Structures are given as C-alpha cells and as structure tokens.
Amino acid sequence: MPDDAPLDWLIHDDVDSVISAGYKFAADHPGISIVLTGTSSLTHMEDNLRAMDEPTLAEDDKHRLQELFGEIAIYI
C-alpha cells in the first residue's frame, strides 16, 4: 500500500471519502445494528448521513479490507 493516501482506492461510485467508506463498512456487517458517528459541524453530520444512505461497500472493496486488516485485533 502506498504511504500517501493508502485507502483512497475506496473512493469511487457512492463513496466520497475514506471516512464514508469506514461507516459503510461498519454498517454492512450483519452483527452491527448501530454505528455511532462523530461530528464537529452540521456539514460533518450531513456527510455522515449521506454515507449511511446506502450502507454497503462494493464487494471487492469489502473483501480487500478484510484481507488487509482482518487479522488485526486490539486488546486492552
């Protein structure tokens, strides 16, 4: 993955940002019923809501994310 903008390959079609892709990825999981979003302005909230209009990623993108990051776990 490139050092500069490594996840920009997710931005296409109805995905307008990496953040939008993250919300869509989280919401698309069958075990997730709520996705909490953070916002610091009305514009951010509108962007977040737009991302959730169609809360799915392209299958190829979803599989690539799972291959890249599926083994990562954080233990506190």
PQR file with spaces between the fields and no chain letter, atoms N, CA, C, O and H, PARSE charges and radii, in Angstrom:
ATOM       1  N    MET     1       0.842   -1.172    0.000 -0.4000 1.5000
ATOM       2  CA   MET     1       0.000    0.000    0.000 -0.0000 2.0000
ATOM       3  C    MET     1       0.890    1.239    0.000  0.5500 1.7000
ATOM       4  O    MET     1       1.937    1.255    0.647 -0.5500 1.4000
ATOM       5  N    PRO     2       0.480    2.265   -0.717 -0.5600 1.5000
ATOM       6  CA   PRO     2       1.296    3.482   -0.748  0.2800 2.0000
ATOM       7  C    PRO     2       1.283    4.206    0.599  0.5500 1.7000
ATOM       8  O    PRO     2       0.320    4.106    1.359 -0.5500 1.4000
ATOM       9  N    ASP     3       2.357    4.929    0.882 -0.4000 1.5000
ATOM      10  CA   ASP     3       2.434    5.705    2.118 -0.0000 2.0000
ATOM      11  C    ASP     3       1.498    6.903    2.086  0.5500 1.7000
ATOM      12  O    ASP     3       0.972    7.313    3.121 -0.5500 1.4000
ATOM      13  H    ASP     3       3.140    5.009    0.265  0.4000 1.0000
ATOM      14  N    ASP     4       1.289    7.463    0.905 -0.4000 1.5000
ATOM      15  CA   ASP     4       0.438    8.631    0.748 -0.0000 2.0000
ATOM      16  C    ASP     4      -0.964    8.193    0.329  0.5500 1.7000
ATOM      17  O    ASP     4      -1.134    7.576   -0.723 -0.5500 1.4000
ATOM      18  H    ASP     4       1.716    7.131    0.065  0.4000 1.0000
ATOM      19  N    ALA     5      -1.955    8.506    1.138 -0.4000 1.5000
ATOM      20  CA   ALA     5      -3.366    8.192    0.855 -0.0000 2.0000
ATOM      21  C    ALA     5      -3.576    6.696    0.582  0.5500 1.7000
ATOM      22  O    ALA     5      -4.081    6.336   -0.481 -0.5500 1.4000
ATOM      23  H    ALA     5      -1.818    9.008    1.992  0.4000 1.0000
ATOM      24  N    PRO     6      -3.199    5.824    1.515 -0.5600 1.5000
ATOM      25  CA   PRO     6      -3.225    4.381    1.263  0.2800 2.0000
ATOM      26  C    PRO     6      -4.613    3.774    1.060  0.5500 1.7000
ATOM      27  O    PRO     6      -4.723    2.682    0.501 -0.5500 1.4000
ATOM      28  N    LEU     7      -5.666    4.446    1.497 -0.4000 1.5000
ATOM      29  CA   LEU     7      -7.010    3.883    1.347 -0.0000 2.0000
ATOM      30  C    LEU     7      -7.859    4.618    0.316  0.5500 1.7000
ATOM      31  O    LEU     7      -9.068    4.401    0.239 -0.5500 1.4000
ATOM      32  H    LEU     7      -5.577    5.332    1.951  0.4000 1.0000
ATOM      33  N    ASP     8      -7.240    5.473   -0.466 -0.4000 1.5000
ATOM      34  CA   ASP     8      -8.009    6.233   -1.466 -0.0000 2.0000
ATOM      35  C    ASP     8      -8.642    5.347   -2.532  0.5500 1.7000
ATOM      36  O    ASP     8      -9.533    5.802   -3.249 -0.5500 1.4000
ATOM      37  H    ASP     8      -6.258    5.649   -0.404  0.4000 1.0000
ATOM      38  N    TRP     9      -8.208    4.101   -2.657 -0.4000 1.5000
ATOM      39  CA   TRP     9      -8.834    3.187   -3.623 -0.0000 2.0000
ATOM      40  C    TRP     9     -10.289    2.909   -3.253  0.5500 1.7000
ATOM      41  O    TRP     9     -11.050    2.403   -4.078 -0.5500 1.4000
ATOM      42  H    TRP     9      -7.483    3.732   -2.075  0.4000 1.0000
ATOM      43  N    LEU    10     -10.684    3.236   -2.019 -0.4000 1.5000
ATOM      44  CA   LEU    10     -12.073    3.045   -1.593 -0.0000 2.0000
ATOM      45  C    LEU    10     -13.002    4.143   -2.127  0.5500 1.7000
ATOM      46  O    LEU    10     -14.221    3.975   -2.133 -0.5500 1.4000
ATOM      47  H    LEU    10     -10.066    3.647   -1.349  0.4000 1.0000
ATOM      48  N    ILE    11     -12.436    5.245   -2.569 -0.4000 1.5000
ATOM      49  CA   ILE    11     -13.239    6.386   -3.005 -0.0000 2.0000
ATOM      50  C    ILE    11     -13.612    6.221   -4.474  0.5500 1.7000
ATOM      51  O    ILE    11     -12.791    6.426   -5.368 -0.5500 1.4000
ATOM      52  H    ILE    11     -11.445    5.381   -2.564  0.4000 1.0000
ATOM      53  N    HIS    12     -14.851    5.850   -4.699 -0.4000 1.5000
ATOM      54  CA   HIS    12     -15.420    5.732   -6.045 -0.0000 2.0000
ATOM      55  C    HIS    12     -16.915    5.492   -5.910  0.5500 1.7000
ATOM      56  O    HIS    12     -17.402    5.166   -4.828 -0.5500 1.4000
ATOM      57  H    HIS    12     -15.518    5.683   -3.973  0.4000 1.0000
ATOM      58  N    ASP    13     -17.626    5.650   -6.984 -0.4000 1.5000
ATOM      59  CA   ASP    13     -19.078    5.477   -7.013 -0.0000 2.0000
ATOM      60  C    ASP    13     -19.740    6.322   -5.915  0.5500 1.7000
ATOM      61  O    ASP    13     -19.573    7.542   -5.910 -0.5500 1.4000
ATOM      62  H    ASP    13     -17.230    5.915   -7.864  0.4000 1.0000
ATOM      63  N    ASP    14     -20.475    5.719   -4.999 -0.4000 1.5000
ATOM      64  CA   ASP    14     -21.182    6.483   -3.965 -0.0000 2.0000
ATOM      65  C    ASP    14     -20.362    6.658   -2.692  0.5500 1.7000
ATOM      66  O    ASP    14     -20.902    7.094   -1.675 -0.5500 1.4000
ATOM      67  H    ASP    14     -20.611    4.728   -5.003  0.4000 1.0000
ATOM      68  N    VAL    15     -19.085    6.333   -2.722 -0.4000 1.5000
ATOM      69  CA   VAL    15     -18.189    6.524   -1.573 -0.0000 2.0000
ATOM      70  C    VAL    15     -17.332    7.757   -1.862  0.5500 1.7000
ATOM      71  O    VAL    15     -16.469    7.736   -2.740 -0.5500 1.4000
ATOM      72  H    VAL    15     -18.647    5.979   -3.549  0.4000 1.0000
ATOM      73  N    ASP    16     -17.586    8.835   -1.104 -0.4000 1.5000
ATOM      74  CA   ASP    16     -16.900   10.093   -1.397 -0.0000 2.0000
ATOM      75  C    ASP    16     -15.708   10.390   -0.503  0.5500 1.7000
ATOM      76  O    ASP    16     -15.040   11.408   -0.685 -0.5500 1.4000
ATOM      77  H    ASP    16     -18.287    8.851   -0.391  0.4000 1.0000
ATOM      78  N    SER    17     -15.428    9.516    0.466 -0.4000 1.5000
ATOM      79  CA   SER    17     -14.276    9.719    1.345 -0.0000 2.0000
ATOM      80  C    SER    17     -13.928    8.406    2.041  0.5500 1.7000
ATOM      81  O    SER    17     -14.729    7.471    2.056 -0.5500 1.4000
ATOM      82  H    SER    17     -15.971    8.689    0.614  0.4000 1.0000
ATOM      83  N    VAL    18     -12.745    8.344    2.607 -0.4000 1.5000
ATOM      84  CA   VAL    18     -12.337    7.169    3.373 -0.0000 2.0000
ATOM      85  C    VAL    18     -13.222    7.039    4.615  0.5500 1.7000
ATOM      86  O    VAL    18     -13.569    5.930    5.023 -0.5500 1.4000
ATOM      87  H    VAL    18     -12.094    9.103    2.594  0.4000 1.0000
ATOM      88  N    ILE    19     -13.579    8.164    5.206 -0.4000 1.5000
ATOM      89  CA   ILE    19     -14.469    8.142    6.376 -0.0000 2.0000
ATOM      90  C    ILE    19     -15.814    7.533    6.000  0.5500 1.7000
ATOM      91  O    ILE    19     -16.343    6.696    6.732 -0.5500 1.4000
ATOM      92  H    ILE    19     -13.297    9.064    4.875  0.4000 1.0000
ATOM      93  N    SER    20     -16.364    7.943    4.877 -0.4000 1.5000
ATOM      94  CA   SER    20     -17.626    7.384    4.388 -0.0000 2.0000
ATOM      95  C    SER    20     -17.501    5.870    4.188  0.5500 1.7000
ATOM      96  O    SER    20     -18.409    5.115    4.533 -0.5500 1.4000
ATOM      97  H    SER    20     -15.935    8.623    4.282  0.4000 1.0000
ATOM      98  N    ALA    21     -16.383    5.442    3.636 -0.4000 1.5000
ATOM      99  CA   ALA    21     -16.151    4.003    3.442 -0.0000 2.0000
ATOM     100  C    ALA    21     -16.138    3.275    4.777  0.5500 1.7000
ATOM     101  O    ALA    21     -16.672    2.172    4.888 -0.5500 1.4000
ATOM     102  H    ALA    21     -15.644    6.056    3.356  0.4000 1.0000
ATOM     103  N    GLY    22     -15.535    3.883    5.789 -0.4000 1.5000
ATOM     104  CA   GLY    22     -15.497    3.263    7.111 -0.0000 2.0000
ATOM     105  C    GLY    22     -16.877    3.086    7.708  0.5500 1.7000
ATOM     106  O    GLY    22     -17.188    2.035    8.268 -0.5500 1.4000
ATOM     107  H    GLY    22     -15.101    4.780    5.699  0.4000 1.0000
ATOM     108  N    TYR    23     -17.710    4.114    7.590 -0.4000 1.5000
ATOM     109  CA   TYR    23     -19.083    3.997    8.091 -0.0000 2.0000
ATOM     110  C    TYR    23     -19.844    2.913    7.342  0.5500 1.7000
ATOM     111  O    TYR    23     -20.559    2.117    7.950 -0.5500 1.4000
ATOM     112  H    TYR    23     -17.457    4.968    7.134  0.4000 1.0000
ATOM     113  N    LYS    24     -19.692    2.884    6.024 -0.4000 1.5000
ATOM     114  CA   LYS    24     -20.383    1.878    5.221 -0.0000 2.0000
ATOM     115  C    LYS    24     -19.904    0.466    5.578  0.5500 1.7000
ATOM     116  O    LYS    24     -20.709   -0.459    5.687 -0.5500 1.4000
ATOM     117  H    LYS    24     -19.111    3.531    5.530  0.4000 1.0000
ATOM     118  N    PHE    25     -18.594    0.310    5.757 -0.4000 1.5000
ATOM     119  CA   PHE    25     -18.037   -0.991    6.113 -0.0000 2.0000
ATOM     120  C    PHE    25     -18.588   -1.460    7.456  0.5500 1.7000
ATOM     121  O    PHE    25     -18.975   -2.619    7.604 -0.5500 1.4000
ATOM     122  H    PHE    25     -17.940    1.062    5.668  0.4000 1.0000
ATOM     123  N    ALA    26     -18.622   -0.565    8.422 -0.4000 1.5000
ATOM     124  CA   ALA    26     -19.130   -0.930    9.749 -0.0000 2.0000
ATOM     125  C    ALA    26     -20.610   -1.278    9.698  0.5500 1.7000
ATOM     126  O    ALA    26     -21.035   -2.269   10.293 -0.5500 1.4000
ATOM     127  H    ALA    26     -18.308    0.376    8.301  0.4000 1.0000
ATOM     128  N    ALA    27     -21.390   -0.481    9.001 -0.4000 1.5000
ATOM     129  CA   ALA    27     -22.841   -0.687    8.963 -0.0000 2.0000
ATOM     130  C    ALA    27     -23.241   -1.919    8.165  0.5500 1.7000
ATOM     131  O    ALA    27     -24.338   -2.447    8.351 -0.5500 1.4000
ATOM     132  H    ALA    27     -21.045    0.323    8.518  0.4000 1.0000
ATOM     133  N    ASP    28     -22.375   -2.377    7.289 -0.4000 1.5000
ATOM     134  CA   ASP    28     -22.700   -3.508    6.420 -0.0000 2.0000
ATOM     135  C    ASP    28     -22.548   -4.857    7.125  0.5500 1.7000
ATOM     136  O    ASP    28     -23.021   -5.874    6.617 -0.5500 1.4000
ATOM     137  H    ASP    28     -21.484   -1.947    7.139  0.4000 1.0000
ATOM     138  N    HIS    29     -21.901   -4.876    8.276 -0.4000 1.5000
ATOM     139  CA   HIS    29     -21.686   -6.133    8.996 -0.0000 2.0000
ATOM     140  C    HIS    29     -23.004   -6.608    9.611  0.5500 1.7000
ATOM     141  O    HIS    29     -23.703   -5.815   10.241 -0.5500 1.4000
ATOM     142  H    HIS    29     -21.517   -4.050    8.689  0.4000 1.0000
ATOM     143  N    PRO    30     -23.357   -7.889    9.443 -0.5600 1.5000
ATOM     144  CA   PRO    30     -24.641   -8.376    9.962  0.2800 2.0000
ATOM     145  C    PRO    30     -24.777   -8.313   11.482  0.5500 1.7000
ATOM     146  O    PRO    30     -25.894   -8.302   11.999 -0.5500 1.4000
ATOM     147  N    GLY    31     -23.662   -8.273   12.200 -0.4000 1.5000
ATOM     148  CA   GLY    31     -23.718   -8.215   13.652 -0.0000 2.0000
ATOM     149  C    GLY    31     -23.795   -6.802   14.209  0.5500 1.7000
ATOM     150  O    GLY    31     -23.851   -6.620   15.426 -0.5500 1.4000
ATOM     151  H    GLY    31     -22.755   -8.282   11.781  0.4000 1.0000
ATOM     152  N    ILE    32     -23.799   -5.805   13.341 -0.4000 1.5000
ATOM     153  CA   ILE    32     -23.820   -4.401   13.764 -0.0000 2.0000
ATOM     154  C    ILE    32     -25.212   -3.831   13.531  0.5500 1.7000
ATOM     155  O    ILE    32     -25.740   -3.891   12.421 -0.5500 1.4000
ATOM     156  H    ILE    32     -23.753   -5.953   12.353  0.4000 1.0000
ATOM     157  N    SER    33     -25.802   -3.278   14.583 -0.4000 1.5000
ATOM     158  CA   SER    33     -27.125   -2.654   14.420 -0.0000 2.0000
ATOM     159  C    SER    33     -27.071   -1.143   14.598  0.5500 1.7000
ATOM     160  O    SER    33     -28.008   -0.440   14.219 -0.5500 1.4000
ATOM     161  H    SER    33     -25.374   -3.228   15.486  0.4000 1.0000
ATOM     162  N    ILE    34     -25.979   -0.637   15.172 -0.4000 1.5000
ATOM     163  CA   ILE    34     -25.829    0.804   15.369 -0.0000 2.0000
ATOM     164  C    ILE    34     -24.391    1.193   15.056  0.5500 1.7000
ATOM     165  O    ILE    34     -23.450    0.530   15.492 -0.5500 1.4000
ATOM     166  H    ILE    34     -25.218   -1.209   15.480  0.4000 1.0000
ATOM     167  N    VAL    35     -24.230    2.266   14.303 -0.4000 1.5000
ATOM     168  CA   VAL    35     -22.913    2.828   14.042 -0.0000 2.0000
ATOM     169  C    VAL    35     -22.934    4.247   14.591  0.5500 1.7000
ATOM     170  O    VAL    35     -23.693    5.093   14.118 -0.5500 1.4000
ATOM     171  H    VAL    35     -24.994    2.805   13.950  0.4000 1.0000
ATOM     172  N    LEU    36     -22.097    4.501   15.592 -0.4000 1.5000
ATOM     173  CA   LEU    36     -22.006    5.836   16.170 -0.0000 2.0000
ATOM     174  C    LEU    36     -21.031    6.663   15.346  0.5500 1.7000
ATOM     175  O    LEU    36     -19.928    6.212   15.039 -0.5500 1.4000
ATOM     176  H    LEU    36     -21.481    3.813   15.976  0.4000 1.0000
ATOM     177  N    THR    37     -21.435    7.855   14.996 -0.4000 1.5000
ATOM     178  CA   THR    37     -20.566    8.727   14.220 -0.0000 2.0000
ATOM     179  C    THR    37     -20.190    9.938   15.056  0.5500 1.7000
ATOM     180  O    THR    37     -20.939   10.359   15.938 -0.5500 1.4000
ATOM     181  H    THR    37     -22.332    8.221   15.245  0.4000 1.0000
ATOM     182  N    GLY    38     -19.041   10.483   14.772 -0.4000 1.5000
ATOM     183  CA   GLY    38     -18.607   11.703   15.431 -0.0000 2.0000
ATOM     184  C    GLY    38     -18.772   12.870   14.478  0.5500 1.7000
ATOM     185  O    GLY    38     -18.681   12.704   13.262 -0.5500 1.4000
ATOM     186  H    GLY    38     -18.433   10.142   14.056  0.4000 1.0000
ATOM     187  N    THR    39     -19.009   14.024   15.018 -0.4000 1.5000
ATOM     188  CA   THR    39     -19.167   15.196   14.174 -0.0000 2.0000
ATOM     189  C    THR    39     -18.765   16.453   14.931  0.5500 1.7000
ATOM     190  O    THR    39     -18.916   16.542   16.150 -0.5500 1.4000
ATOM     191  H    THR    39     -19.083   14.158   16.006  0.4000 1.0000
ATOM     192  N    SER    40     -18.256   17.411   14.190 -0.4000 1.5000
ATOM     193  CA   SER    40     -17.903   18.687   14.799 -0.0000 2.0000
ATOM     194  C    SER    40     -18.637   19.835   14.128  0.5500 1.7000
ATOM     195  O    SER    40     -18.444   20.998   14.481 -0.5500 1.4000
ATOM     196  H    SER    40     -18.133   17.338   13.200  0.4000 1.0000
ATOM     197  N    SER    41     -19.483   19.501   13.157 -0.4000 1.5000
ATOM     198  CA   SER    41     -20.224   20.550   12.463 -0.0000 2.0000
ATOM     199  C    SER    41     -21.435   19.938   11.756  0.5500 1.7000
ATOM     200  O    SER    41     -21.534   18.720   11.608 -0.5500 1.4000
ATOM     201  H    SER    41     -19.640   18.556   12.870  0.4000 1.0000
ATOM     202  N    LEU    42     -22.333   20.788   11.334 -0.4000 1.5000
ATOM     203  CA   LEU    42     -23.500   20.342   10.583 -0.0000 2.0000
ATOM     204  C    LEU    42     -23.076   19.688    9.267  0.5500 1.7000
ATOM     205  O    LEU    42     -23.683   18.710    8.830 -0.5500 1.4000
ATOM     206  H    LEU    42     -22.252   21.777   11.455  0.4000 1.0000
ATOM     207  N    THR    43     -22.045   20.227    8.649 -0.4000 1.5000
ATOM     208  CA   THR    43     -21.542   19.641    7.400 -0.0000 2.0000
ATOM     209  C    THR    43     -21.072   18.216    7.624  0.5500 1.7000
ATOM     210  O    THR    43     -21.370   17.331    6.823 -0.5500 1.4000
ATOM     211  H    THR    43     -21.552   21.022    9.004  0.4000 1.0000
ATOM     212  N    HIS    44     -20.333   17.983    8.718 -0.4000 1.5000
ATOM     213  CA   HIS    44     -19.886   16.618    9.030 -0.0000 2.0000
ATOM     214  C    HIS    44     -21.081   15.689    9.249  0.5500 1.7000
ATOM     215  O    HIS    44     -21.072   14.553    8.774 -0.5500 1.4000
ATOM     216  H    HIS    44     -20.091   18.702    9.370  0.4000 1.0000
ATOM     217  N    MET    45     -22.095   16.153    9.954 -0.4000 1.5000
ATOM     218  CA   MET    45     -23.270   15.326   10.183 -0.0000 2.0000
ATOM     219  C    MET    45     -23.962   14.988    8.871  0.5500 1.7000
ATOM     220  O    MET    45     -24.384   13.850    8.665 -0.5500 1.4000
ATOM     221  H    MET    45     -22.102   17.076   10.340  0.4000 1.0000
ATOM     222  N    GLU    46     -24.079   15.956    7.999 -0.4000 1.5000
ATOM     223  CA   GLU    46     -24.701   15.704    6.693 -0.0000 2.0000
ATOM     224  C    GLU    46     -23.889   14.703    5.888  0.5500 1.7000
ATOM     225  O    GLU    46     -24.459   13.835    5.227 -0.5500 1.4000
ATOM     226  H    GLU    46     -23.736   16.880    8.167  0.4000 1.0000
ATOM     227  N    ASP    47     -22.560   14.810    5.932 -0.4000 1.5000
ATOM     228  CA   ASP    47     -21.689   13.841    5.251 -0.0000 2.0000
ATOM     229  C    ASP    47     -21.893   12.436    5.818  0.5500 1.7000
ATOM     230  O    ASP    47     -21.982   11.462    5.070 -0.5500 1.4000
ATOM     231  H    ASP    47     -22.097   15.515    6.469  0.4000 1.0000
ATOM     232  N    ASN    48     -21.967   12.344    7.142 -0.4000 1.5000
ATOM     233  CA   ASN    48     -22.169   11.045    7.790 -0.0000 2.0000
ATOM     234  C    ASN    48     -23.508   10.437    7.394  0.5500 1.7000
ATOM     235  O    ASN    48     -23.587    9.242    7.108 -0.5500 1.4000
ATOM     236  H    ASN    48     -21.895   13.135    7.749  0.4000 1.0000
ATOM     237  N    LEU    49     -24.548   11.242    7.375 -0.4000 1.5000
ATOM     238  CA   LEU    49     -25.877   10.747    6.984 -0.0000 2.0000
ATOM     239  C    LEU    49     -25.884   10.299    5.528  0.5500 1.7000
ATOM     240  O    LEU    49     -26.504    9.292    5.189 -0.5500 1.4000
ATOM     241  H    LEU    49     -24.484   12.212    7.607  0.4000 1.0000
ATOM     242  N    ARG    50     -25.197   11.044    4.668 -0.4000 1.5000
ATOM     243  CA   ARG    50     -25.122   10.662    3.256 -0.0000 2.0000
ATOM     244  C    ARG    50     -24.422    9.312    3.103  0.5500 1.7000
ATOM     245  O    ARG    50     -24.813    8.497    2.268 -0.5500 1.4000
ATOM     246  H    ARG    50     -24.693   11.863    4.943  0.4000 1.0000
ATOM     247  N    ALA    51     -23.402    9.084    3.902 -0.4000 1.5000
ATOM     248  CA   ALA    51     -22.681    7.809    3.851 -0.0000 2.0000
ATOM     249  C    ALA    51     -23.592    6.651    4.224  0.5500 1.7000
ATOM     250  O    ALA    51     -23.426    5.539    3.723 -0.5500 1.4000
ATOM     251  H    ALA    51     -23.085    9.747    4.580  0.4000 1.0000
ATOM     252  N    MET    52     -24.548    6.908    5.096 -0.4000 1.5000
ATOM     253  CA   MET    52     -25.431    5.848    5.568 -0.0000 2.0000
ATOM     254  C    MET    52     -26.682    5.674    4.700  0.5500 1.7000
ATOM     255  O    MET    52     -27.478    4.766    4.937 -0.5500 1.4000
ATOM     256  H    MET    52     -24.683    7.811    5.503  0.4000 1.0000
ATOM     257  N    ASP    53     -26.857    6.543    3.692 -0.4000 1.5000
ATOM     258  CA   ASP    53     -27.988    6.372    2.774 -0.0000 2.0000
ATOM     259  C    ASP    53     -27.963    4.990    2.136  0.5500 1.7000
ATOM     260  O    ASP    53     -28.997    4.336    2.000 -0.5500 1.4000
ATOM     261  H    ASP    53     -26.210    7.281    3.499  0.4000 1.0000
ATOM     262  N    GLU    54     -26.784    4.560    1.752 -0.4000 1.5000
ATOM     263  CA   GLU    54     -26.583    3.229    1.171 -0.0000 2.0000
ATOM     264  C    GLU    54     -25.405    2.603    1.917  0.5500 1.7000
ATOM     265  O    GLU    54     -24.260    2.708    1.477 -0.5500 1.4000
ATOM     266  H    GLU    54     -25.944    5.091    1.862  0.4000 1.0000
ATOM     267  N    PRO    55     -25.689    1.951    3.049 -0.5600 1.5000
ATOM     268  CA   PRO    55     -24.602    1.499    3.925  0.2800 2.0000
ATOM     269  C    PRO    55     -23.943    0.191    3.489  0.5500 1.7000
ATOM     270  O    PRO    55     -23.867   -0.761    4.266 -0.5500 1.4000
ATOM     271  N    THR    56     -23.474    0.150    2.262 -0.4000 1.5000
ATOM     272  CA   THR    56     -22.740   -1.022    1.797 -0.0000 2.0000
ATOM     273  C    THR    56     -21.555   -0.567    0.950  0.5500 1.7000
ATOM     274  O    THR    56     -21.608    0.467    0.284 -0.5500 1.4000
ATOM     275  H    THR    56     -23.536    0.923    1.631  0.4000 1.0000
ATOM     276  N    LEU    57     -20.517   -1.340    0.987 -0.4000 1.5000
ATOM     277  CA   LEU    57     -19.364   -1.130    0.116 -0.0000 2.0000
ATOM     278  C    LEU    57     -19.433   -2.131   -1.023  0.5500 1.7000
ATOM     279  O    LEU    57     -20.105   -3.158   -0.922 -0.5500 1.4000
ATOM     280  H    LEU    57     -20.475   -2.180    1.527  0.4000 1.0000
ATOM     281  N    ALA    58     -18.739   -1.828   -2.103 -0.4000 1.5000
ATOM     282  CA   ALA    58     -18.608   -2.789   -3.189 -0.0000 2.0000
ATOM     283  C    ALA    58     -17.990   -4.067   -2.624  0.5500 1.7000
ATOM     284  O    ALA    58     -17.092   -4.004   -1.785 -0.5500 1.4000
ATOM     285  H    ALA    58     -18.193   -0.994   -2.185  0.4000 1.0000
ATOM     286  N    GLU    59     -18.458   -5.203   -3.073 -0.4000 1.5000
ATOM     287  CA   GLU    59     -17.968   -6.488   -2.552 -0.0000 2.0000
ATOM     288  C    GLU    59     -16.452   -6.617   -2.663  0.5500 1.7000
ATOM     289  O    GLU    59     -15.801   -7.098   -1.736 -0.5500 1.4000
ATOM     290  H    GLU    59     -19.187   -5.255   -3.755  0.4000 1.0000
ATOM     291  N    ASP    60     -15.884   -6.189   -3.796 -0.4000 1.5000
ATOM     292  CA   ASP    60     -14.428   -6.275   -3.958 -0.0000 2.0000
ATOM     293  C    ASP    60     -13.703   -5.441   -2.907  0.5500 1.7000
ATOM     294  O    ASP    60     -12.684   -5.871   -2.367 -0.5500 1.4000
ATOM     295  H    ASP    60     -16.413   -5.798   -4.549  0.4000 1.0000
ATOM     296  N    ASP    61     -14.225   -4.248   -2.616 -0.4000 1.5000
ATOM     297  CA   ASP    61     -13.600   -3.382   -1.614 -0.0000 2.0000
ATOM     298  C    ASP    61     -13.722   -3.988   -0.224  0.5500 1.7000
ATOM     299  O    ASP    61     -12.774   -3.952    0.561 -0.5500 1.4000
ATOM     300  H    ASP    61     -15.053   -3.898   -3.055  0.4000 1.0000
ATOM     301  N    LYS    62     -14.878   -4.537    0.076 -0.4000 1.5000
ATOM     302  CA   LYS    62     -15.095   -5.157    1.385 -0.0000 2.0000
ATOM     303  C    LYS    62     -14.128   -6.329    1.585  0.5500 1.7000
ATOM     304  O    LYS    62     -13.530   -6.471    2.652 -0.5500 1.4000
ATOM     305  H    LYS    62     -15.648   -4.566   -0.561  0.4000 1.0000
ATOM     306  N    HIS    63     -13.981   -7.151    0.573 -0.4000 1.5000
ATOM     307  CA   HIS    63     -13.078   -8.302    0.676 -0.0000 2.0000
ATOM     308  C    HIS    63     -11.619   -7.863    0.800  0.5500 1.7000
ATOM     309  O    HIS    63     -10.846   -8.465    1.545 -0.5500 1.4000
ATOM     310  H    HIS    63     -14.467   -7.036   -0.294  0.4000 1.0000
ATOM     311  N    ARG    64     -11.247   -6.814    0.067 -0.4000 1.5000
ATOM     312  CA   ARG    64      -9.860   -6.334    0.155 -0.0000 2.0000
ATOM     313  C    ARG    64      -9.572   -5.802    1.559  0.5500 1.7000
ATOM     314  O    ARG    64      -8.500   -6.062    2.105 -0.5500 1.4000
ATOM     315  H    ARG    64     -11.875   -6.325   -0.538  0.4000 1.0000
ATOM     316  N    LEU    65     -10.511   -5.062    2.148 -0.4000 1.5000
ATOM     317  CA   LEU    65     -10.330   -4.583    3.526 -0.0000 2.0000
ATOM     318  C    LEU    65     -10.188   -5.742    4.496  0.5500 1.7000
ATOM     319  O    LEU    65      -9.347   -5.713    5.394 -0.5500 1.4000
ATOM     320  H    LEU    65     -11.382   -4.851    1.704  0.4000 1.0000
ATOM     321  N    GLN    66     -11.016   -6.762    4.310 -0.4000 1.5000
ATOM     322  CA   GLN    66     -10.943   -7.926    5.195 -0.0000 2.0000
ATOM     323  C    GLN    66      -9.607   -8.645    5.049  0.5500 1.7000
ATOM     324  O    GLN    66      -9.047   -9.117    6.038 -0.5500 1.4000
ATOM     325  H    GLN    66     -11.700   -6.786    3.581  0.4000 1.0000
ATOM     326  N    GLU    67      -9.094   -8.730    3.822 -0.4000 1.5000
ATOM     327  CA   GLU    67      -7.790   -9.369    3.607 -0.0000 2.0000
ATOM     328  C    GLU    67      -6.665   -8.547    4.224  0.5500 1.7000
ATOM     329  O    GLU    67      -5.745   -9.102    4.823 -0.5500 1.4000
ATOM     330  H    GLU    67      -9.549   -8.347    3.019  0.4000 1.0000
ATOM     331  N    LEU    68      -6.735   -7.226    4.079 -0.4000 1.5000
ATOM     332  CA   LEU    68      -5.680   -6.358    4.587 -0.0000 2.0000
ATOM     333  C    LEU    68      -5.669   -6.257    6.109  0.5500 1.7000
ATOM     334  O    LEU    68      -4.603   -6.253    6.725 -0.5500 1.4000
ATOM     335  H    LEU    68      -7.483   -6.775    3.591  0.4000 1.0000
ATOM     336  N    PHE    69      -6.859   -6.174    6.720 -0.4000 1.5000
ATOM     337  CA   PHE    69      -6.937   -5.844    8.139 -0.0000 2.0000
ATOM     338  C    PHE    69      -7.650   -6.886    8.989  0.5500 1.7000
ATOM     339  O    PHE    69      -7.842   -6.667   10.185 -0.5500 1.4000
ATOM     340  H    PHE    69      -7.725   -6.177    6.219  0.4000 1.0000
ATOM     341  N    GLY    70      -8.042   -7.994    8.415 -0.4000 1.5000
ATOM     342  CA   GLY    70      -8.830   -8.987    9.130 -0.0000 2.0000
ATOM     343  C    GLY    70      -8.138   -9.633   10.307  0.5500 1.7000
ATOM     344  O    GLY    70      -8.803  -10.139   11.211 -0.5500 1.4000
ATOM     345  H    GLY    70      -7.887   -8.171    7.443  0.4000 1.0000
ATOM     346  N    GLU    71      -6.823   -9.626   10.317 -0.4000 1.5000
ATOM     347  CA   GLU    71      -6.073  -10.265   11.405 -0.0000 2.0000
ATOM     348  C    GLU    71      -5.737   -9.299   12.546  0.5500 1.7000
ATOM     349  O    GLU    71      -5.176   -9.706   13.563 -0.5500 1.4000
ATOM     350  H    GLU    71      -6.283   -9.215    9.583  0.4000 1.0000
ATOM     351  N    ILE    72      -6.080   -8.031   12.373 -0.4000 1.5000
ATOM     352  CA   ILE    72      -5.748   -7.035   13.397 -0.0000 2.0000
ATOM     353  C    ILE    72      -6.731   -7.137   14.556  0.5500 1.7000
ATOM     354  O    ILE    72      -7.946   -7.173   14.359 -0.5500 1.4000
ATOM     355  H    ILE    72      -6.536   -7.700   11.547  0.4000 1.0000
ATOM     356  N    ALA    73      -6.198   -7.181   15.735 -0.4000 1.5000
ATOM     357  CA   ALA    73      -7.024   -7.195   16.959 -0.0000 2.0000
ATOM     358  C    ALA    73      -6.351   -6.311   17.994  0.5500 1.7000
ATOM     359  O    ALA    73      -5.126   -6.287   18.105 -0.5500 1.4000
ATOM     360  H    ALA    73      -5.211   -7.152   15.895  0.4000 1.0000
ATOM     361  N    ILE    74      -7.153   -5.593   18.740 -0.4000 1.5000
ATOM     362  CA   ILE    74      -6.648   -4.737   19.804 -0.0000 2.0000
ATOM     363  C    ILE    74      -7.127   -5.283   21.126  0.5500 1.7000
ATOM     364  O    ILE    74      -8.322   -5.509   21.319 -0.5500 1.4000
ATOM     365  H    ILE    74      -8.149   -5.612   18.650  0.4000 1.0000
ATOM     366  N    TYR    75      -6.209   -5.492   22.025 -0.4000 1.5000
ATOM     367  CA   TYR    75      -6.551   -5.989   23.348 -0.0000 2.0000
ATOM     368  C    TYR    75      -6.199   -4.915   24.367  0.5500 1.7000
ATOM     369  O    TYR    75      -5.073   -4.418   24.397 -0.5500 1.4000
ATOM     370  H    TYR    75      -5.238   -5.308   21.868  0.4000 1.0000
ATOM     371  N    ILE    76      -7.151   -4.571   25.182 -0.4000 1.5000
ATOM     372  CA   ILE    76      -6.927   -3.532   26.190 -0.0000 2.0000
ATOM     373  C    ILE    76      -6.744   -4.177   27.543  0.5500 1.7000
ATOM     374  O    ILE    76      -6.542   -3.479   28.537 -0.5500 1.4000
ATOM     375  H    ILE    76      -8.065   -4.974   25.157  0.4000 1.0000
